[in-house]
Amino acid sequence: MLQLLDYDAIIFDFGGVILDLDYQSTRRAFEELCGCDWHALYSQQQQTALFDDFETGRIDPATFRDSLRQLLGQDLSDRAIDTAWNAMLGGVPLVHVEFLEQLRSQRPIFLLSNTNAIHQEAFEQRFIDDHGDRHSSLPALFEQAYYSHHLGDRKPHASIFQTVIDRHQLDPSRTLFLDDSPQHLEGAKQAGLHTAWIPSGQLLEQVQL
């Protein structure tokens, strides 16, 4: 078991670590809509430039939807696209909220997520629906929440980790980064951070206070 209190600060990935995530739900939703090979366009391991541009804020939701219609060759409504795109998003389990509350009382914790404007709106609203009696917002769980589309950068680039380090004057040698995507750990290591791979959905099986 990984002892989190051995570190002075902890940076968490979001989807698959804190948020329940199922990429296959979005794959199935789009393939039912248009009969396309969605996995060839987007997966946890790799994605086309369109998704990179959306995750780094280079394009807005309207441009993303229009580009997706062109890519898929389908005249899909905004609602249909958003529903399929958000199908991968689950909720944040209460046990994760309670765990983060306990950890934050002892260490500064940060969120660093590759995400986009459509997903952010959906998962932040779901968090309020599920846990609004405990927290005013998802970012309120953390010292600071960082989203790739706000920073204009994304994991696994070392520069996005350096941004968090610099903004909070963290000591990389005393800071841990947790992610369920092994490829994202490489950039964190380049920035001098300690890293740990958390298999999707297994946060509380892998770490303890």
C-alpha positions as a printed Julia matrix, in Angstrom:
209×3 Matrix{Float64}:
   0.0    0.0     0.0
   1.23   3.46   -0.9
   1.54   5.74    2.15
   0.34   9.19    1.03
   1.45  10.91    4.24
   5.04  10.1     3.29
   4.74  13.06    0.86
   4.29  16.78    1.46
   1.77  17.26   -1.35
  -0.26  15.01   -3.65
  -1.48  15.7    -7.19
  -4.38  13.55   -8.38
  -5.57  12.68  -11.83
  -9.38  12.8   -12.03
 -11.04  10.32  -14.4
 -10.38   6.71  -13.42
  -8.75   7.71  -10.13
 -11.35   9.88   -8.38
 -14.16   9.92  -10.94
 -15.67   6.66  -12.16
 -14.96   6.51  -15.89
 -16.01   4.1   -18.64
 -14.57   4.88  -22.08
 -16.55   2.01  -23.57
 -19.86   3.73  -22.81
 -18.92   6.61  -25.09
 -17.62   4.2   -27.73
 -20.91   2.3   -27.71
 -22.97   5.5   -27.75
 -21.21   6.91  -30.82
 -21.13   3.6   -32.66
 -24.88   3.26  -32.12
 -25.37   6.8   -33.43
 -23.29   6.54  -36.57
 -21.91   3.02  -37.02
 -18.35   4.38  -36.84
 -15.18   2.8   -35.44
 -14.94   5.13  -32.45
 -11.91   3.36  -30.95
  -9.87   4.4   -34.0
 -10.6    8.03  -33.13
 -10.42   8.09  -29.35
  -9.28   5.85  -26.5
  -7.56   6.15  -23.13
  -4.21   5.42  -24.8
  -4.4    7.69  -27.84
  -6.6   10.17  -29.67
  -6.7   12.24  -32.85
  -5.69  15.91  -33.04
  -9.32  17.04  -32.72
  -9.51  15.75  -29.16
  -6.08  17.14  -28.28
  -7.21  20.55  -29.52
 -10.39  20.36  -27.44
  -8.52  19.24  -24.31
  -6.06  22.12  -24.61
  -8.71  24.76  -25.25
  -7.59  25.51  -28.8
 -11.16  24.95  -29.99
 -14.48  25.66  -28.27
 -17.42  23.25  -27.86
 -19.22  24.49  -30.98
 -16.12  23.93  -33.14
 -15.58  20.52  -31.55
 -19.13  19.45  -32.37
 -18.93  20.75  -35.94
 -15.59  19.02  -36.49
 -16.96  15.79  -35.06
 -19.96  15.92  -37.41
 -17.58  16.31  -40.34
 -15.27  13.57  -39.09
 -18.15  11.13  -38.59
 -20.06  12.21  -41.69
 -23.22  12.55  -39.63
 -25.52  15.53  -39.01
 -25.86  14.9   -35.28
 -27.55  17.37  -32.94
 -25.6   19.15  -30.21
 -27.61  17.2   -27.64
 -26.86  13.84  -29.26
 -23.14  14.6   -29.4
 -22.99  15.82  -25.81
 -24.97  12.86  -24.5
 -22.7   10.36  -26.25
 -19.54  12.27  -25.34
 -20.56  12.44  -21.67
 -21.61   8.78  -21.51
 -18.16   7.84  -20.22
 -18.57  10.0   -17.11
 -19.7    8.37  -13.9
 -19.79  10.04  -10.52
 -17.36  10.63   -7.69
 -18.07   7.93   -5.08
 -18.8    9.17   -1.57
 -15.92   7.07   -0.23
 -13.55   9.04   -2.47
 -14.98  12.34   -1.24
 -14.53  11.26    2.38
 -11.0   10.04    1.7
 -10.01  13.33    0.05
 -11.54  15.32    2.89
  -9.46  13.4     5.4
  -6.29  13.71    3.33
  -6.72  17.44    2.72
  -6.89  18.03    6.46
  -3.3   16.73    6.6
  -1.71  17.59    3.24
  -2.28  20.01    0.34
  -3.92  18.1    -2.51
  -4.35  19.15   -6.13
  -6.36  17.97   -9.12
  -4.77  17.82  -12.59
  -7.05  16.55  -15.34
  -6.94  16.27  -19.11
 -10.49  17.36  -19.84
 -12.63  19.71  -21.89
 -15.42  22.24  -21.53
 -18.29  19.81  -22.24
 -17.05  17.24  -19.76
 -16.27  19.86  -17.12
 -19.82  21.19  -17.17
 -21.23  17.66  -16.89
 -19.02  16.26  -14.12
 -19.12  19.42  -12.0
 -22.93  19.44  -12.15
 -23.04  15.72  -11.29
 -20.78  16.41   -8.31
 -23.12  19.13   -7.03
 -26.12  16.84   -7.55
 -24.44  14.04   -5.6
 -22.42  15.91   -2.96
 -23.72  19.48   -2.85
 -24.65  18.99    0.79
 -20.93  18.59    1.6
 -19.15  20.91   -0.86
 -20.09  23.96   -2.9
 -18.19  22.62   -5.93
 -15.8   19.89   -7.03
 -12.74  22.21   -6.94
 -13.58  23.01   -3.3
 -12.31  19.52   -2.42
  -8.79  20.58   -3.39
  -6.22  23.25   -2.75
  -6.55  23.92   -6.48
  -8.1   22.09   -9.43
  -6.35  22.35  -12.8
  -8.02  21.45  -16.1
  -6.02  21.05  -19.3
  -8.34  23.2   -21.42
  -7.84  26.12  -19.03
  -4.04  25.74  -19.04
  -3.6   25.27  -22.79
  -1.51  22.2   -22.05
  -2.08  18.54  -21.29
  -0.51  15.47  -19.8
   1.9   13.84  -20.46
   3.83  17.05  -21.24
   6.25  17.86  -18.42
   5.31  21.53  -18.78
   1.83  21.05  -17.32
   3.3   19.48  -14.19
   5.85  22.28  -13.97
   3.0   24.8   -14.02
   1.48  23.25  -10.89
   4.88  22.99   -9.2
   5.73  26.62   -9.91
   2.35  28.1    -8.97
   2.41  26.47   -5.55
   6.18  26.39   -4.96
   6.09  22.64   -4.48
   9.2   20.57   -3.9
   8.98  17.89   -6.63
  11.1   15.52   -4.56
   8.42  15.65   -1.85
   5.37  15.59   -4.15
   3.48  12.57   -5.49
   1.42  12.34   -8.69
  -1.22   9.61   -9.12
  -2.72   8.63  -12.5
  -4.4    5.62  -14.09
  -2.72   6.24  -17.48
   0.9    5.01  -17.38
   1.91   7.3   -20.26
   1.06  10.36  -18.15
   3.52   9.36  -15.44
   6.48   9.92  -17.75
   5.98  13.68  -17.97
   5.57  13.87  -14.21
   8.86  12.04  -13.74
  10.56  14.48  -16.12
   9.32  17.29  -13.88
  10.94  15.56  -10.9
   7.77  14.26   -9.26
   7.3   10.92   -7.58
   4.64   8.92   -9.42
   2.31   6.01   -8.85
   0.09   4.16  -11.28
  -3.42   3.58   -9.94
  -5.4    0.98  -11.91
  -8.74   2.48  -12.87
 -11.24   2.33  -10.02
  -8.72   1.05   -7.46
  -7.66   4.2    -5.59
  -8.6    2.97   -2.12
  -7.1   -0.47   -2.79
  -3.73   1.11   -3.63
  -3.24   3.96   -1.13
  -3.69   4.73    2.53
  -3.1    7.6     4.94
